[in-house]
């Protein structure tokens, strides 16, 4: 399998469209991690993503009749742009079916390159089914984003380049983002065939970790739900062709959180002054977790910056969460006595640390509840601060890893409401498109009273809502059936400690 794939990689025709991207040393990251960190800059491709390689290579294998009728694909964005650009260069009509949640910048880029962008469904699977329907109806040739030997061979040229470009100490590990597996399978095939001692490590967003699930089950599995913060790698099942290679030649998979991805976006920016999309930064996030886990120093570690297609307004969310993801901000709930001098004493314990956020409202005549963000240098310092506050007699809740606190409560803290019978707290996600919020409100508000509601547009593909809803015990079953019918992912947060402290 490897020999056949490597031959295809060596014969891949990509450079009529793609460029040989630089392999750069990340000076700041290398110093911080005590290792040599290299970044393969696929974000510098003409379509700001490696996907152009595979798309163009596949197009060169089609016959004249197929090219004359045109091609079609389903994509969340980067493969779409790659195929549209390949079609433009070859004079071939391209139809791109994209989920309605695709970032605007990717839709605009497809159209700017002459592709016909068709928006359908809320997720990739919806777009894929519709693209297959159009393929049959119009006689188009379907170009899969990752599950095709010629696609993964085109992506494998990334590995061919970096092994050729690298000079200096031998490479110890290469970290590769994983969605459907086209990139990692192509790179793993080439690297393991030529230099099998190099570790090939996949990195996935924890809410779309289809390769990690497959390796654990020793077979391809389909995830029941996929988070699309890192939309470029939001895939529910690893591709069949990529799996043939990955199951034997990927050393391990590391999963990362959205906060860790945001921190990695900032890391890449600090070294390159380029802003990657979330999917483009996962390999750096995974590399950092690997170094922390292994305690390794002096190694040469290669990461792939796979893309830079993100909406500008998403950057506010990334910037907000980067400090937490980098373990440079502690988010705490602190209880202090409601009497003169208490705040001064509290600030003295914080010391010279910068306070990034402070929310407080009068609670009662005995105690005050404070929601505070504090700049820190590490997790160790966070633990030291929490311990110092507790030793001073202040009850503390460490909310740094609490999703409700970070996404919602920090923006809405204002004290407890009067007694509200049967209130239950739920967190929801829904596709960020016209009508979705109205559907949500109509379904819930038609029968049960909404007693708390917080929504904030993060510039992401999915909106987030925190809602308090008055549901009597005898109606809970009916209520949950309504939620299931609504079809949006939801979580019951009624027992979340941050709710009882600030909102209940």
Secondary structure, 3 states (H helix, E strand, C coil): CHHHHHHHHHCCCCCCCCCCCCEEECHHHHHHHCCEEEEEEHHHCCCCECHHHHHHHHHCCCCHHHHHHCEEEECCCHHHHHHHHHHHHHCCCEEEEECCCCCHHHHHHHHHCCCEEEECCCCHHHHHHHHHHHHHHHCCEECCCCCCHHHHHHHHHHHHHHHHHCCCCCCCEEEEECCCCHHHHHHHHHHHHHCCCCEEEEEEEHHHCHHHHHHHHCCCCCCCCCCCCCHHHCCCCCCHHHHHHHHHHCCEEEEECHHHHHHHHHHHHHHHCCCCCHHHHHHHHHHHHHHHHHCCCCCEEEEEECECCCCHHHHHHHHHHHHHHCCCEEEEEEEEECCCCHHHHHHHHHCCCCEEEEEEECCCCCEEEEEEEEECCCHHHHHHHHHHHHHCCCCEEECCCCHHHHHCHHHCCCCCCCCCCCEEEEEEEEECCCCHHHHHHHHHHCCCCEEEEEEECCCCCEEEEEEEEECCHHHHHHHHHHHHHHCCCEEECCCCHHHHHHCC
